[in-house]
Each structure stands twice: as C-alpha cells, then as structure tokens.
C-alpha cells in the first residue's frame, strides 16, 4: 500500500480551513437535516413512503460517487469537487420551502443528493491526503467534533424556533432552510483556503465510468473487500429500521420539534465530550476492536425505539449512542483510509459508499414496506416492534462479521490494556488496589 506522502503531510495551520468548513457546513445542515424525516411524516408519509424517503436518502448520494472519485484521483485534485458539490447542495435547499407532499420532498432530496455527491468521496480523500496515518484517528475525531458542535447549535436553535412559530408547515421550515442555504454556500467557499498539493496518479489511466477497472482494484485489496463485505451485511439489517424511527418519534411518542432536536443534541453533546479520548484510543489500539464494539452496541438502537414509552427513554438512548459514536465513527473512517491506497482513495471510497448505499436503499425500502404490511395486520405499535426485532437480530449477526477484519498496521496498545488502565484510575478501584496485601 502506497505511503509515498507519509512524511509530507499538512501542518495544523493547513488544516484550519477543514475545521472551519466542518463547523459552518454542519451548522447549515443541522438546521434542517434532523427534521427532514419528521417533515415527511407531517406531510402525511406512510411507512412505505418513509421507506422510499430513507432509501433515496441513502442511494442517491452514492450513485455518482465512483465517477467523481475516479475523476478526482485522475486529475489529482479534491477541492474543486468539494466546492461545487457543496454549492449545489446549498442551492437545492431552496425548493424544499415549496414542497406540499412527501413525494415532492423525496424527489428534491434525490436530485440534491445525486448532484451534491461529488463532495463526499473527495472530502474523505482530501483528509487522507493531508493527514498522516499516525494522527488520522485524532484528526478525524477533531474534525467530526467541529462538525458536531456546529450541527448541535443549529439543531437546538431550529427546534426551538419551530416550536415557537405558529404557522403552516412550510412557513415553519422557511428560516431553517434559508439558513442551510446560506451556511452551505459559505462553507463551500471556505475550503478554497486549503493549500492542496496536487498528486500524480500512478494507477493505470481509464475511463471514469469504467466499473470493470474499479472492480479490479477492489479485488486486489483483501482488507478493503473484508471491510466492505461486513459493512454490507450489517448495513442491510441496520437500514430496515431507519424508516420507522421518525414514525415512532412523531406518531407513537408524539414528540415536538424541540424534543426531536433534543434527541439529536444529547447524542451529539456526549459524542463531543468523548471524541478527543475516542480519537486517541483509535490511534493507540487500532480500529478493528473498536469497530466490533461499535457495531454490537448499535444492536440496542431498534430495541430502544421498539420499547420506549416516552420520548425521555430516547433521551437515555441518545446518551448510549453518543458514547458509541465517539469512537465508532472515527474507527470506521480511519480503517477505510488505512486500507485504501492514496492514488485510489477517491475511487475506493466512492465504491464503498456506493455498495453500502445500494444495500441501505434495499434495506430501507424492505423495512418500510414490511412495516406498512404489518401495521395493517397487527396495528401501528406492534407492527413497528416486529420490524425493530428483526433489525436487532440481524444487526447482532451482522456485527459478528467484523471479526474477520485484519489490521493492516501495528498499534502500541490493545483495548484490554487501555480499559484496565482506565479502571485502575477510578477512585474505588484505586482504593481497592491499595488494600490488597
């Protein structure tokens, strides 16, 4: 695996625009993102329509990522794609102000996702280009933390505003959508300040639409194949419950917009608090062990949603998921960067996003239609609970497939050693140790 630029990475000052872009962009998307599925439910979306909403939200952003990623690798530049993708995404928040049905909402989201997808693989590739292997966990955690801070502030403000405004549904979303447009446009221009060093591509030249060439590169990388396979298996069972979360939150628990915002904010606040430690842990013990713990922990998500009696139960769930996200997302992203060669990073990242996006599309659609059928047979609550149970069982089996992963590099510690050191520093453990003969 190529490490040709491992000694020539960006300084902290060079990375500042990345942090600024993350904060500004996430503030804009945070005013709208957590509420889009609720928007769809309030527009009258059924379980099957929510399946389409979630499916399109996952497949559409990944449809064009391979040609964008390959084109980025071919010309050796990332920033132009990030700028254009961000601007297109920002502009297409405007039409959402005028939608009157769930079908219209789904169509606009699909167009926005397809056209804005050029920024996704190139953003990941840019971070991989600029950040040294030994600091990817900490840097990714720091960038994610910056993004989460911006998103949480926006989500909380938007949730409070929408509760206070007595207006039509479209009027309620006007200010959040306008904010998303303005901040998205600004964040796209900020990234121009990054001092990108164009790199030469040693991979054979081919058409950016040549899937055969992509498959060849994938098959020659066993670490990447194992990671993608495990992600696909787990992803199917994870995604079948996604269309149902907003139905439970709005139609079963009767949560307000502010309560919907608090679910997101609580999880994000916990993640922010723990991500510095999570990033360091990922760099010390490696990615594999933490990925397994993360995926097993996500089995709890559909269980909480299926058994929650009030929105306060989801607040508790948000604390648990915040802890898992603090190291889990960082470990997943860092492992993907570890097992992709620099000259193919945009291409392979796009391929990974494409195959998982397809699986999320199928899983979300299956979950939505299955829930629609079961709700008609056994009622709303039990119908949702049966799909949640299927998701939990499948997630449990899928999580175990990550055991097949291999670490491509060696790390200075293990998860067991780190946990042992943490427990020894706890006051009651220290007192117990001091009393031992």
CORLIN-V710122 format. One record per backbone hydrogen bond with DSSP energy under -1.0 kcal/mol. CO is the residue of the C=O (numbers start at 1). NH is the residue of the N-H. If there is no record, write none. Layout:
CO:NH
CO:NH
This chain:
3:6
5:8
11:15
15:19
16:20
17:21
18:22
19:23
20:24
21:25
22:26
23:27
24:28
25:29
26:30
29:32
29:33
32:35
33:36
35:39
36:40
37:41
38:42
39:43
40:45
41:44
46:50
47:51
48:52
49:53
50:54
51:55
52:56
53:57
54:58
55:59
56:60
59:62
64:68
65:69
66:70
67:71
68:72
69:73
70:74
71:75
72:76
72:77
78:82
79:83
80:84
81:85
82:86
83:87
84:88
85:89
86:90
87:91
88:92
90:93
91:94
94:97
95:98
101:105
102:106
103:107
104:108
105:109
106:110
107:111
108:112
109:113
110:114
111:115
112:116
116:119
117:120
119:123
120:124
121:125
122:126
123:127
124:128
125:129
126:130
127:131
130:10
132:135
133:136
135:139
136:140
137:141
138:142
139:143
140:144
141:145
142:146
143:147
144:148
145:149
146:150
147:151
148:152
149:153
150:154
151:155
152:156
153:157
154:158
155:159
156:160
157:161
158:162
159:163
160:164
161:165
168:172
169:173
173:177
174:178
175:179
176:180
177:181
178:182
179:183
180:184
181:185
182:186
183:187
184:188
185:189
186:190
187:191
189:192
190:193
191:194
194:196
207:210
209:211
210:214
211:215
212:216
213:217
214:218
215:219
216:220
218:221
221:225
222:226
223:227
224:228
225:229
226:230
227:231
228:232
229:233
230:234
231:235
232:236
233:237
234:238
235:239
236:240
241:244
244:248
245:249
246:250
247:251
247:252
248:253
249:255
256:260
257:261
258:262
259:263
260:264
261:265
262:266
263:267
264:268
265:269
266:270
267:271
268:272
269:273
270:274
271:275
274:278
275:279
276:280
277:281
278:282
279:283
280:284
281:285
282:286
284:413
287:291
288:292
289:293
290:294
291:295
292:296
293:297
294:298
296:299
297:300
300:304
301:305
302:306
303:307
304:308
310:313
311:315
312:316
313:317
314:318
315:319
316:320
317:321
318:322
319:323
320:324
321:325
322:326
324:328
325:329
327:331
328:332
329:333
330:334
331:335
332:336
333:337
334:338
335:339
337:340
341:344
342:345
344:348
345:349
346:350
347:351
348:352
349:353
350:354
351:355
352:356
353:357
354:358
355:359
356:360
357:361
358:362
359:363
360:364
361:365
362:366
363:367
364:368
365:369
366:370
367:371
368:372
369:373
370:374
371:375
372:376
373:377
374:378
375:379
379:383
380:384
381:385
382:386
383:387
384:388
385:389
386:390
387:391
388:392
389:393
390:394
391:395
392:396
393:397
394:398
395:399
398:401
399:402
400:403
401:404
402:405
414:418
415:419
416:420
417:421
418:422
419:423
420:424
421:425
426:430
427:431
428:432
429:433
430:434
433:436
